[in-house]
Amino acid sequence: MSQMRVAVVGAGIAGLAFAAALRRGGADCHVYEQAEKLAEVGAGVQVAPNATRLLHRLGLRGRLRGAAVAPEAIEMRRWDDGLMLQHTPLGDRCLRRFGAPYYTVHRADLHAALLSQLPPDRLHLGARLVAVTQDEGEARLHLADGRTVAADVAVGADGIHSAVREWFVADWPRYSGQTIYRGLVPVERVPHLPAEPRVRLWFGPDQHCVCYPVSGGRLLSFGATVPAASWEVESWSARGDVLGLQAAYKGWHEDVTRLLDAAQTVSRWALHDRDSIERLSWGRVAVIGDAAHPMLPFQAQGANQAIEDAVVLARCLAGAGADAGRDRLRAALHRYERIRLPRTTRIQRQSRANADTFHLADGAAQRRRDAGALAGPGLDRHQWLFGYDAEQAVATTSRSS
Ligand SMILES: Cc1cc2nc3c(=O)[nH]c(=O)nc-3n(C[C@H](O)[C@H](O)[C@H](O)COP(=O)(O)OP(=O)(O)OC[C@H]3O[C@@H](n4cnc5c(N)ncnc54)[C@H](O)[C@@H]3O)c2cc1C
Protein backbone atom coordinates (compact mmCIF):
# COMPACT_ATOMS: atom_id res chain seq x y z
CA MET A 1 0.00 0.00 0.00
CA SER A 2 1.45 3.41 -0.91
CA GLN A 3 1.88 6.07 1.79
CA MET A 4 -0.26 9.18 1.66
CA ARG A 5 2.00 12.18 0.90
CA VAL A 6 1.23 14.97 3.36
CA ALA A 7 2.93 18.39 3.20
CA VAL A 8 2.53 20.84 6.08
CA VAL A 9 3.22 24.58 5.86
CA GLY A 10 4.46 26.04 9.16
CA ALA A 11 6.34 24.54 12.10
CA GLY A 12 4.47 26.32 14.89
CA ILE A 13 2.40 24.56 17.51
CA ALA A 14 -0.30 23.58 14.98
CA GLY A 15 2.07 22.19 12.34
CA LEU A 16 4.25 20.27 14.78
CA ALA A 17 1.26 18.89 16.72
CA PHE A 18 -0.26 17.73 13.44
CA ALA A 19 2.98 16.07 12.37
CA ALA A 20 3.21 14.32 15.75
CA ALA A 21 -0.41 13.14 15.59
CA LEU A 22 0.00 11.90 12.03
CA ARG A 23 3.14 9.98 12.89
CA ARG A 24 1.51 8.48 15.96
CA GLY A 25 -1.06 6.99 13.56
CA GLY A 26 1.74 5.50 11.44
CA ALA A 27 1.66 8.10 8.65
CA ASP A 28 4.41 10.43 7.49
CA CYS A 29 4.65 14.07 6.50
CA HIS A 30 7.10 16.82 5.62
CA VAL A 31 6.94 20.23 7.30
CA TYR A 32 7.95 23.39 5.38
CA GLU A 33 8.83 26.38 7.55
CA GLN A 34 9.80 29.84 6.32
CA ALA A 35 12.17 30.62 9.21
CA GLU A 36 15.83 29.69 8.80
CA LYS A 37 15.96 28.80 12.48
CA LEU A 38 13.12 27.87 14.84
CA ALA A 39 12.64 30.29 17.72
CA GLU A 40 9.65 30.87 19.98
CA VAL A 41 8.45 34.07 21.61
CA GLY A 42 9.81 34.59 25.15
CA ALA A 43 6.45 34.14 26.83
CA GLY A 44 4.20 31.54 28.37
CA VAL A 45 1.14 29.71 27.18
CA GLN A 46 -1.71 28.17 29.17
CA VAL A 47 -2.54 24.64 28.15
CA ALA A 48 -5.89 23.38 29.42
CA PRO A 49 -7.04 19.76 29.91
CA ASN A 50 -8.72 19.69 26.49
CA ALA A 51 -5.21 19.90 25.00
CA THR A 52 -3.03 18.31 27.70
CA ARG A 53 -4.97 15.04 27.37
CA LEU A 54 -4.07 15.02 23.68
CA LEU A 55 -0.42 15.94 24.31
CA HIS A 56 -0.18 13.08 26.81
CA ARG A 57 -1.47 10.66 24.17
CA LEU A 58 1.18 12.00 21.80
CA GLY A 59 3.77 10.73 24.27
CA LEU A 60 4.64 14.09 25.83
CA ARG A 61 3.48 13.48 29.41
CA GLY A 62 7.01 13.24 30.86
CA ARG A 63 8.42 16.19 28.93
CA LEU A 64 5.54 18.43 29.92
CA ARG A 65 5.62 17.42 33.56
CA GLY A 66 9.31 18.33 33.62
CA ALA A 67 8.93 21.80 32.12
CA ALA A 68 5.42 22.98 32.92
CA VAL A 69 3.76 24.19 36.10
CA ALA A 70 0.35 22.94 37.27
CA PRO A 71 -1.24 26.03 38.85
CA GLU A 72 -3.57 25.50 41.78
CA ALA A 73 -6.15 28.05 40.71
CA ILE A 74 -7.15 30.86 38.40
CA GLU A 75 -7.79 34.07 40.33
CA MET A 76 -9.53 37.08 38.86
CA ARG A 77 -9.23 40.36 40.77
CA ARG A 78 -10.17 44.00 40.51
CA TRP A 79 -7.59 46.39 39.12
CA ASP A 80 -7.38 48.92 41.99
CA ASP A 81 -8.05 47.23 45.32
CA GLY A 82 -7.21 43.69 44.25
CA LEU A 83 -10.60 42.41 45.45
CA MET A 84 -11.08 38.79 44.40
CA LEU A 85 -13.82 38.45 41.78
CA GLN A 86 -13.51 34.80 40.98
CA HIS A 87 -11.49 31.83 42.14
CA THR A 88 -11.44 28.74 39.93
CA PRO A 89 -9.71 25.76 41.49
CA LEU A 90 -7.31 23.85 39.26
CA GLY A 91 -4.54 21.49 40.48
CA ASP A 92 -5.85 18.12 41.72
CA ARG A 93 -9.49 19.19 41.44
CA CYS A 94 -8.98 19.84 37.73
CA LEU A 95 -7.05 16.61 37.24
CA ARG A 96 -9.75 14.54 38.98
CA ARG A 97 -12.57 16.18 37.11
CA PHE A 98 -11.12 16.24 33.59
CA GLY A 99 -8.58 13.43 33.78
CA ALA A 100 -5.81 15.76 32.58
CA PRO A 101 -3.89 18.68 34.12
CA TYR A 102 -4.03 22.42 33.48
CA TYR A 103 -0.50 23.56 32.68
CA THR A 104 1.30 26.85 32.24
CA VAL A 105 4.43 26.42 30.16
CA HIS A 106 7.10 28.45 28.40
CA ARG A 107 6.25 28.47 24.71
CA ALA A 108 9.76 27.31 23.82
CA ASP A 109 9.31 24.23 26.04
CA LEU A 110 6.00 23.28 24.42
CA HIS A 111 7.44 23.86 20.98
CA ALA A 112 10.55 21.80 21.78
CA ALA A 113 8.42 18.96 23.14
CA LEU A 114 6.42 18.81 19.90
CA LEU A 115 9.54 19.16 17.78
CA SER A 116 11.09 16.18 19.55
CA GLN A 117 8.50 14.00 17.79
CA LEU A 118 9.62 15.00 14.29
CA PRO A 119 12.64 13.37 12.64
CA PRO A 120 15.04 16.16 11.55
CA ASP A 121 14.89 15.11 7.90
CA ARG A 122 11.13 15.81 7.87
CA LEU A 123 11.60 19.50 8.74
CA HIS A 124 12.56 21.89 5.94
CA LEU A 125 13.68 25.31 7.17
CA GLY A 126 14.00 28.39 4.98
CA ALA A 127 11.07 27.09 2.95
CA ARG A 128 8.57 29.91 2.45
CA LEU A 129 5.33 29.10 0.70
CA VAL A 130 4.23 31.62 -1.92
CA ALA A 131 1.45 29.75 -3.72
CA VAL A 132 -0.73 26.64 -3.54
CA THR A 133 -2.18 24.94 -6.59
CA GLN A 134 -4.05 21.67 -7.04
CA ASP A 135 -5.76 19.50 -9.61
CA GLU A 136 -7.58 16.18 -9.54
CA GLY A 137 -4.38 14.26 -8.85
CA GLU A 138 -2.39 16.28 -6.28
CA ALA A 139 -1.79 19.51 -4.40
CA ARG A 140 1.37 21.53 -4.97
CA LEU A 141 3.21 23.91 -2.68
CA HIS A 142 5.24 26.54 -4.49
CA LEU A 143 8.14 27.84 -2.42
CA ALA A 144 9.88 31.19 -2.66
CA ASP A 145 13.16 29.53 -3.70
CA GLY A 146 11.49 28.11 -6.81
CA ARG A 147 10.93 24.59 -5.53
CA THR A 148 7.57 22.85 -5.95
CA VAL A 149 6.44 20.16 -3.52
CA ALA A 150 3.72 17.75 -4.62
CA ALA A 151 1.47 16.04 -2.07
CA ASP A 152 -1.82 14.18 -1.77
CA VAL A 153 -2.85 16.57 1.01
CA ALA A 154 -1.48 20.02 1.87
CA VAL A 155 -2.07 21.49 5.31
CA GLY A 156 -1.72 25.19 6.05
CA ALA A 157 -0.50 25.62 9.62
CA ASP A 158 1.04 28.97 8.80
CA GLY A 159 -0.55 31.20 11.39
CA ILE A 160 -2.78 34.27 11.37
CA HIS A 161 -1.18 35.71 8.22
CA SER A 162 -1.55 32.36 6.46
CA ALA A 163 -0.37 32.33 2.87
CA VAL A 164 -2.32 29.10 2.33
CA ARG A 165 -5.61 30.63 3.49
CA GLU A 166 -5.04 33.62 1.23
CA TRP A 167 -5.48 31.37 -1.80
CA PHE A 168 -9.00 30.41 -0.77
CA VAL A 169 -10.49 33.17 1.41
CA ALA A 170 -10.60 36.90 0.72
CA ASP A 171 -10.31 38.21 4.26
CA TRP A 172 -7.80 40.03 6.43
CA PRO A 173 -6.75 40.09 10.07
CA ARG A 174 -8.85 42.51 12.12
CA TYR A 175 -7.09 44.77 14.61
CA SER A 176 -8.79 44.58 18.03
CA GLY A 177 -7.76 48.02 19.28
CA GLN A 178 -5.66 46.28 21.92
CA THR A 179 -1.94 45.69 22.17
CA ILE A 180 -0.23 43.41 24.65
CA TYR A 181 3.11 43.70 26.37
CA ARG A 182 4.67 40.35 27.25
CA GLY A 183 7.62 39.55 29.43
CA LEU A 184 9.26 37.06 31.79
CA VAL A 185 10.35 37.89 35.32
CA PRO A 186 12.45 35.64 37.62
CA VAL A 187 10.23 34.77 40.61
CA GLU A 188 12.81 36.07 43.10
CA ARG A 189 12.19 39.56 41.71
CA VAL A 190 8.51 39.42 42.74
CA PRO A 191 8.59 38.22 46.36
CA HIS A 192 5.37 40.15 47.06
CA LEU A 193 3.33 37.64 45.08
CA PRO A 194 2.34 34.52 47.05
CA ALA A 195 4.49 31.53 46.14
CA GLU A 196 1.63 29.12 45.32
CA PRO A 197 1.44 28.69 41.56
CA ARG A 198 -1.64 30.53 40.27
CA VAL A 199 -2.90 32.10 37.09
CA ARG A 200 -3.56 35.66 38.27
CA LEU A 201 -5.64 38.19 36.37
CA TRP A 202 -6.54 41.78 37.21
CA PHE A 203 -9.37 43.46 35.28
CA GLY A 204 -9.67 47.22 34.90
CA PRO A 205 -11.03 49.89 32.58
CA ASP A 206 -9.78 49.26 29.02
CA GLN A 207 -7.03 46.86 30.03
CA HIS A 208 -6.09 43.77 32.01
CA CYS A 209 -3.00 41.99 33.22
CA VAL A 210 -2.37 38.26 33.55
CA CYS A 211 0.59 36.37 35.00
CA TYR A 212 1.50 32.78 35.73
CA PRO A 213 4.61 30.71 36.44
CA VAL A 214 6.49 28.80 33.73
CA SER A 215 9.84 26.99 33.40
CA GLY A 216 9.33 24.75 36.41
CA GLY A 217 8.24 27.81 38.44
CA ARG A 218 11.49 29.76 37.98
CA LEU A 219 9.91 32.50 35.83
CA LEU A 220 6.65 34.41 35.83
CA SER A 221 5.22 35.09 32.41
CA PHE A 222 2.99 38.14 32.15
CA GLY A 223 0.80 39.76 29.53
CA ALA A 224 -0.53 43.27 30.04
CA THR A 225 -2.91 44.79 27.51
CA VAL A 226 -2.88 48.46 26.59
CA PRO A 227 -5.37 49.90 24.10
CA ALA A 228 -4.01 51.77 21.08
CA ALA A 229 -6.03 53.41 18.33
CA SER A 230 -3.58 52.26 15.69
CA TRP A 231 -0.68 49.89 15.67
CA GLU A 232 2.82 50.40 14.40
CA VAL A 233 4.89 47.28 14.73
CA GLU A 234 7.97 49.00 13.37
CA SER A 235 8.28 51.41 16.27
CA TRP A 236 7.85 48.79 18.98
CA SER A 237 11.22 47.46 19.83
CA ALA A 238 11.56 44.25 21.78
CA ARG A 239 13.30 46.25 24.48
CA GLY A 240 12.94 49.70 25.83
CA ASP A 241 9.23 50.33 26.24
CA VAL A 242 9.09 49.14 29.85
CA LEU A 243 8.48 52.71 31.00
CA GLY A 244 5.49 53.05 28.67
CA LEU A 245 4.03 49.86 30.09
CA GLN A 246 4.55 50.96 33.67
CA ALA A 247 2.94 54.33 32.94
CA ALA A 248 -0.11 52.62 31.43
CA TYR A 249 -0.65 50.70 34.71
CA LYS A 250 -0.05 53.60 37.09
CA GLY A 251 -2.65 53.52 39.88
CA TRP A 252 -3.29 49.78 39.59
CA HIS A 253 -2.99 47.48 42.58
CA GLU A 254 0.57 47.23 43.84
CA ASP A 255 0.69 43.49 43.05
CA VAL A 256 0.47 44.55 39.40
CA THR A 257 2.70 47.62 39.50
CA ARG A 258 5.45 45.79 41.38
CA LEU A 259 5.27 42.91 38.90
CA LEU A 260 5.62 45.29 35.96
CA ASP A 261 8.35 47.26 37.76
CA ALA A 262 10.31 44.00 37.98
CA ALA A 263 10.28 43.54 34.19
CA GLN A 264 13.56 44.43 32.52
CA THR A 265 12.58 43.74 28.93
CA VAL A 266 9.21 43.47 27.27
CA SER A 267 7.88 42.87 23.80
CA ARG A 268 4.73 44.49 22.45
CA TRP A 269 2.24 42.96 20.03
CA ALA A 270 -0.86 44.22 18.29
CA LEU A 271 -3.74 41.81 18.86
CA HIS A 272 -5.64 40.68 15.79
CA ASP A 273 -8.17 38.02 14.96
CA ARG A 274 -10.33 37.24 11.94
CA ASP A 275 -14.01 36.48 11.47
CA SER A 276 -14.93 32.81 11.40
CA ILE A 277 -15.08 31.17 8.00
CA GLU A 278 -17.48 28.52 6.74
CA ARG A 279 -14.91 26.08 5.42
CA LEU A 280 -11.55 24.81 6.58
CA SER A 281 -10.72 22.81 3.46
CA TRP A 282 -10.74 23.23 -0.29
CA GLY A 283 -10.17 20.09 -2.35
CA ARG A 284 -6.90 18.60 -1.13
CA VAL A 285 -5.95 21.57 1.04
CA ALA A 286 -6.92 22.22 4.67
CA VAL A 287 -5.98 24.82 7.28
CA ILE A 288 -5.43 24.31 11.01
CA GLY A 289 -4.57 26.47 14.03
CA ASP A 290 -4.39 30.24 13.61
CA ALA A 291 -4.50 29.83 9.84
CA ALA A 292 -8.00 28.42 10.31
CA HIS A 293 -9.43 30.41 13.23
CA PRO A 294 -7.17 33.09 14.68
CA MET A 295 -8.66 34.31 17.94
CA LEU A 296 -7.91 36.94 20.53
CA PRO A 297 -5.98 35.47 23.47
CA PHE A 298 -8.72 36.36 25.99
CA GLN A 299 -9.72 32.77 26.57
CA ALA A 300 -6.20 31.36 26.31
CA GLN A 301 -7.34 28.77 23.77
CA GLY A 302 -5.62 29.48 20.42
CA ALA A 303 -2.84 26.95 20.90
CA ASN A 304 -5.22 24.53 22.61
CA GLN A 305 -7.50 24.67 19.59
CA ALA A 306 -4.55 24.23 17.25
CA ILE A 307 -3.68 21.01 19.09
CA GLU A 308 -7.29 19.80 18.89
CA ASP A 309 -7.35 20.57 15.14
CA ALA A 310 -4.09 18.69 14.65
CA VAL A 311 -5.31 15.54 16.34
CA VAL A 312 -8.71 15.59 14.64
CA LEU A 313 -7.28 16.14 11.16
CA ALA A 314 -4.70 13.39 11.64
CA ARG A 315 -7.41 10.96 12.77
CA CYS A 316 -9.69 11.86 9.87
CA LEU A 317 -6.88 11.29 7.37
CA ALA A 318 -5.96 8.00 9.00
CA GLY A 319 -9.61 6.98 8.70
CA ALA A 320 -9.47 7.62 4.95
CA GLY A 321 -6.71 5.01 4.53
CA ALA A 322 -3.12 5.45 3.34
CA ASP A 323 -4.03 4.91 -0.33
CA ALA A 324 -7.24 6.96 -0.32
CA GLY A 325 -8.28 8.42 -3.65
CA ARG A 326 -9.47 11.94 -4.20
CA ASP A 327 -13.05 11.39 -3.05
CA ARG A 328 -12.09 9.66 0.18
CA LEU A 329 -9.56 12.40 0.93
CA ARG A 330 -12.13 15.11 0.37
CA ALA A 331 -14.59 13.28 2.60
CA ALA A 332 -11.91 13.05 5.31
CA LEU A 333 -11.23 16.79 5.10
CA HIS A 334 -14.96 17.55 5.24
CA ARG A 335 -15.25 15.38 8.32
CA TYR A 336 -12.44 17.37 9.94
CA GLU A 337 -14.24 20.58 9.07
CA ARG A 338 -17.61 19.37 10.39
CA ILE A 339 -16.07 18.37 13.70
CA ARG A 340 -14.02 21.50 14.19
CA LEU A 341 -16.03 24.43 12.87
CA PRO A 342 -18.82 24.64 15.47
CA ARG A 343 -16.35 24.49 18.33
CA THR A 344 -13.68 26.82 17.00
CA THR A 345 -16.32 29.34 15.87
CA ARG A 346 -17.82 29.40 19.35
CA ILE A 347 -14.43 29.89 20.96
CA GLN A 348 -13.41 32.60 18.50
CA ARG A 349 -16.62 34.53 19.29
CA GLN A 350 -16.28 34.05 23.02
CA SER A 351 -12.68 35.27 22.91
CA ARG A 352 -13.84 38.40 21.10
CA ALA A 353 -16.66 38.93 23.60
CA ASN A 354 -14.18 38.65 26.47
CA ALA A 355 -12.32 41.66 25.05
CA ASP A 356 -15.32 43.74 26.14
CA THR A 357 -16.10 41.87 29.36
CA PHE A 358 -12.53 42.02 30.66
CA HIS A 359 -12.14 45.74 29.98
CA LEU A 360 -15.33 47.32 31.32
CA ALA A 361 -15.06 50.76 32.85
CA ASP A 362 -16.11 50.93 36.48
CA GLY A 363 -19.88 51.33 36.58
CA ALA A 364 -23.13 49.39 36.37
CA ALA A 365 -22.03 46.89 33.70
CA GLN A 366 -18.79 46.20 35.57
CA ARG A 367 -20.71 45.64 38.82
CA ARG A 368 -23.06 43.19 37.07
CA ARG A 369 -20.05 41.37 35.63
CA ASP A 370 -18.35 41.16 39.00
CA ALA A 371 -21.50 39.97 40.78
CA GLY A 372 -21.91 37.25 38.16
CA ALA A 373 -18.27 36.27 38.44
CA LEU A 374 -18.48 36.01 42.20
CA ALA A 375 -21.47 33.71 41.89
CA GLY A 376 -19.76 31.67 39.16
CA PRO A 377 -19.69 27.92 39.66
CA GLY A 378 -15.91 27.34 39.35
CA LEU A 379 -14.94 24.44 37.13
CA ASP A 380 -18.55 23.73 36.07
CA ARG A 381 -18.36 26.72 33.75
CA HIS A 382 -15.44 25.13 31.94
CA GLN A 383 -16.95 21.69 31.39
CA TRP A 384 -17.74 22.32 27.71
CA LEU A 385 -14.24 23.65 27.09
CA PHE A 386 -11.91 21.57 29.27
CA GLY A 387 -14.03 18.40 29.30
CA TYR A 388 -13.96 18.06 25.51
CA ASP A 389 -12.12 15.07 24.07
CA ALA A 390 -11.26 15.76 20.42
CA GLU A 391 -10.55 12.11 19.68
CA GLN A 392 -13.93 11.12 21.03
CA ALA A 393 -15.48 13.72 18.75
CA VAL A 394 -13.88 11.96 15.78
CA ALA A 395 -15.11 8.58 16.97
CA THR A 396 -18.69 9.84 17.19
CA THR A 397 -18.81 11.72 13.87
CA SER A 398 -19.69 9.74 10.76
CA ARG A 399 -17.31 9.63 7.82
CA SER A 400 -19.84 10.81 5.26
CA SER A 401 -21.55 14.19 5.40
C1 LIG B 1 -0.43 37.42 23.72
C2 LIG B 1 -0.90 36.04 23.34
C3 LIG B 1 -1.11 35.12 24.35
C4 LIG B 1 -1.58 33.84 24.03
N1 LIG B 1 -1.80 32.96 25.05
C5 LIG B 1 -2.32 31.74 24.75
C6 LIG B 1 -2.58 30.79 25.78
O1 LIG B 1 -2.32 31.05 26.97
N2 LIG B 1 -3.11 29.59 25.44
C7 LIG B 1 -3.39 29.29 24.13
O2 LIG B 1 -3.89 28.17 23.87
N3 LIG B 1 -3.13 30.15 23.13
C8 LIG B 1 -2.61 31.36 23.41
N4 LIG B 1 -2.33 32.24 22.40
C9 LIG B 1 -2.61 31.85 21.00
C10 LIG B 1 -1.50 30.97 20.45
O3 LIG B 1 -0.25 31.61 20.65
C11 LIG B 1 -1.73 30.72 18.97
O4 LIG B 1 -3.07 30.34 18.75
C12 LIG B 1 -0.81 29.62 18.46
O5 LIG B 1 0.53 29.94 18.68
C13 LIG B 1 -1.06 29.37 16.97
O6 LIG B 1 -0.15 28.42 16.52
P1 LIG B 1 -0.01 28.16 14.96
O7 LIG B 1 0.97 27.06 14.83
O8 LIG B 1 -1.37 28.00 14.35
O9 LIG B 1 0.55 29.51 14.37
P2 LIG B 1 1.99 30.18 14.55
O10 LIG B 1 2.48 29.97 15.93
O11 LIG B 1 1.85 31.58 14.06
O12 LIG B 1 2.95 29.36 13.59
C14 LIG B 1 2.90 29.53 12.20
C15 LIG B 1 4.21 29.05 11.60
O13 LIG B 1 4.10 29.10 10.19
C16 LIG B 1 5.26 29.73 9.66
N5 LIG B 1 4.86 30.37 8.40
C17 LIG B 1 4.09 31.46 8.22
N6 LIG B 1 3.96 31.76 6.92
C18 LIG B 1 4.68 30.84 6.24
C19 LIG B 1 4.93 30.61 4.86
N7 LIG B 1 4.42 31.40 3.92
N8 LIG B 1 5.69 29.55 4.49
C20 LIG B 1 6.23 28.71 5.45
N9 LIG B 1 6.03 28.89 6.79
C21 LIG B 1 5.25 29.94 7.17
C22 LIG B 1 5.66 30.73 10.72
O14 LIG B 1 7.01 31.13 10.59
C23 LIG B 1 5.39 29.95 11.99
O15 LIG B 1 6.48 29.14 12.37
C24 LIG B 1 -1.83 33.50 22.69
C25 LIG B 1 -1.58 34.42 21.67
C26 LIG B 1 -1.11 35.69 21.99
C27 LIG B 1 -0.86 36.68 20.89
The ligand as a Gaussian input file, in Angstrom:
#p B3LYP/6-31G(d) Opt

LIG

0 1
 C       -0.433000      37.423000      23.723000
 C       -0.899000      36.039000      23.343000
 C       -1.112000      35.117000      24.354000
 C       -1.579000      33.844000      24.034000
 N       -1.801000      32.963000      25.052000
 C       -2.317000      31.743000      24.750000
 C       -2.579000      30.789000      25.782000
 O       -2.316000      31.046000      26.968000
 N       -3.110000      29.593000      25.437000
 C       -3.393000      29.285000      24.128000
 O       -3.892000      28.174000      23.872000
 N       -3.130000      30.152000      23.135000
 C       -2.609000      31.359000      23.405000
 N       -2.330000      32.238000      22.403000
 C       -2.613000      31.850000      21.004000
 C       -1.498000      30.974000      20.454000
 O       -0.254000      31.609000      20.648000
 C       -1.728000      30.719000      18.968000
 O       -3.066000      30.338000      18.751000
 C       -0.815000      29.620000      18.458000
 O        0.530000      29.943000      18.679000
 C       -1.064000      29.374000      16.975000
 O       -0.153000      28.423000      16.524000
 P       -0.015000      28.156000      14.960000
 O        0.974000      27.059000      14.835000
 O       -1.367000      28.000000      14.346000
 O        0.548000      29.510000      14.365000
 P        1.989000      30.177000      14.554000
 O        2.482000      29.970000      15.926000
 O        1.853000      31.577000      14.056000
 O        2.954000      29.362000      13.592000
 C        2.902000      29.529000      12.196000
 C        4.211000      29.051000      11.602000
 O        4.103000      29.101000      10.188000
 C        5.256000      29.731000       9.665000
 N        4.863000      30.368000       8.395000
 C        4.094000      31.464000       8.224000
 N        3.956000      31.756000       6.922000
 C        4.681000      30.836000       6.236000
 C        4.928000      30.613000       4.855000
 N        4.418000      31.403000       3.916000
 N        5.693000      29.551000       4.491000
 C        6.226000      28.714000       5.450000
 N        6.034000      28.895000       6.787000
 C        5.252000      29.938000       7.175000
 C        5.663000      30.734000      10.720000
 O        7.009000      31.126000      10.590000
 C        5.388000      29.945000      11.992000
 O        6.484000      29.141000      12.366000
 C       -1.834000      33.498000      22.686000
 C       -1.582000      34.423000      21.672000
 C       -1.113000      35.688000      21.990000
 C       -0.859000      36.682000      20.892000

